[in-house]
Amino acid sequence: MKGLKILIVDDEPLMRLSMLDALEGVGCEGMSAATGTEGLAVLATRQFDIVITDLRLPGADGLTILKACKERSPTTEVILITAHGSVDTAVGAIKLGAYDYITKPFQMDELLLLVERVGKILGLRRENLELKEVLEDRFSFGGIHGRNHHMRALLEKIKLVAATDSPVSLVGERGTGKELVAHTIHLNSPRRDLPLIKVCCADLPDHLLEAELFGHEKGALGGASRQRRGRFELAHKGSLLLDDVDALSPGLQAKLWRVLQDRKCERVGGREPIEVDVRIICASRQDLKEAVGQGRFRQDLCDKLAAVQVVVPPLRERREDVLVIAEHVLEVKSGDLNRSPKGFSQPSRELLLHYSFPGNVGELSQMVERAVALGRNGEYLQPWDLCGFQTCPYLGGAPQSACGFCAEGLSAKAGTSEVQPAATLATAREAFEKDYIETVLKQVDGSRTTAAALLGLSRKALWDKCKRYGISSAKGEAEERDE
C-alpha cells in the first residue's frame, strides 16, 4: 500500500480525518475533500490511484465523482461508502466502473484490507504495462540492430509489410533472427493487440502436427481425454507463425491450402467448420519457390504463403553489424545476469569481426551470454571467455578442436590458415600494447606528448614503453631532445 495516492471525499469531518490518519499510517499519500464539488475540483488538477467517496454528498454525489474519475483517469479505482439503504445503488455503481463498496458503519481494518486489495491489483497492472512496453521496445523496428545496407533495406520492407495484412514468407539461415522479424511485423501491425501464435512444422509427426494446427475433439487421438483448440483457433484475429513451413508433408500442405482458401478449419475428429481469421507469417531456410522447383512444395500453397518475401541476411554478409549486436546483447545479458563487465577487450573485438558465425545472430548471442557468465566481473571480456575453452591461443595453447572461434578468427586476421598462439598471457598483452601504441602514434603523426595524453600515460612512461618495444618516432625523439 505504501505510496498509493488516495483522495477521500466525505462530508463527515470525523470520518474523513479518521480514514486519512489510518491510510497515512500505512504509508499512503492522502488528500481529502468535504463536498462533491470540492472533490471534482481536486480531480480536475491531480490524478489518484484510488478515490474513496461517500455516495451521498452535498454538491455532487458519489456517482458524479465516479463518472468524473473514469472520464479523466480510467485507471483510477473508486471505492464507494454507502448506508444499508443505498446498497442497490452501490451495486449499480459497480456496473459503471466502481471497484467495490463498503457499508456504514465499518471498522477501519475493513477499509484498509479493501485498499490493500486494490493496491495489489494496481501493482499487477503496472507490471503488465511495463512488461508490454519492454516487449514492444524489444520488437519495435529499433529492436532489430544493424547498420549494413542489407539491414536498412530489410527494415524498410518490414515497415511496409507490417502495415498490411498480407501473408509474409521469411527466408534465412538458422539463427538469422527470423522469429524476431516475425514478432516485429506482428507488433507493428493492425493485429498487434491480439496474439502471435507459433508452431514449428519440423518438430512433430504428421498426425500430431495436424492436431496441433487444427485442434482435435475428445477421443479423436489416442489418450485425448478432452477437446483441444488448435493453433489456428488460438490465433483467430491475430497472427500465426509457421516455422520450418517447408518441412510440411504433401498431405498437410493440401490441408493447409484448403484452410487458407476457405478461411475455415475442422478439428481432427470433428465435422463442424470453424471460422479462422489469421494472418500467416511463415519461415523457412530455403526459398519456397526453390522448394517448388524441386517438387517438394505445392505451387498453389507457395503462391498464398509467399505473397511477400523477406530475406533475412546471414551475419557474415553484414560484418559491420557484429559489434553493434554484440554490444547490445552484452548490455541486456549483463542486466539479466547481474554482472558488470567493462566491455570487450581489443583481441575479443578483432576475433568477433573475423569469425564467420555459421550460427548467425543466435550463435553470437549465446557466445556473448557465455562470456558474461564466465568472465571476470568488472573486467574486459577476453577471447577465452567468448569461446568457453580454458585452452586458448591467448593462454599459450592450441585451440580446442571443438572451438572454431579462436582458430578461425586468428587465421582470418593473419591472412593465413595457421594460428600463431602466444606463448603466455603476458606475451599476448605486450603484443597488443605494442600494436596499440604504434596505432595511436600514427594517428598523432608520431607526437609522443599527444599520444601519452590520449593513452592516459605520463610522457616518461610512454617513452619507456617505446624504448622497451623498439618503437621509434622522429617527432617523438625530437620532443625528447627538446626536454
Buried (B, 14 or more C-beta within 10 A) or exposed (E): BEEBBBBBBBBEEEBBEBBBEBBEEEEBBBBBBBBBBBBBBBBEEEEBBBBBBBBBBEBBBBBBBBBBBBEEBEEBBBBBBBBEEBEEBBEEBBEEBBBBBBBEEEEEEEBBEBBEBBBEEBEEEEEEEEEEEEEEEBBEEEBBBBEBEBBEEBBEBBEEBBEBEEBBBBBBBEBBBBBBBBBBBBBBBEBBEBBBBBBBBEEBEEBEBBBBBBBBBEEBBEEBEEBBEBBBBBBBEBBBBBBBBBBBEEEBBEBBBEBBEEEEBBBBBBEEEBEBEBBBBBBBEBBBBBBBEEEBBBEBBBBBBBBBBBBBBBBEEBBEBBBBBBBBBBEBBBEEEEBEBEBBBEBBBBBBBBBBBBBBBBBBBBBBBBBBEBBEEEEBBBBBBBBBBEBBBBBBBEBBEEBBBBBBBBBBBEEEEEBEBBEEBEEBBBEBBBEEBBEBBEEBEBBBBBBBBEBEBEBEEBBEBBEEBEBEBEBBBEBBEEE
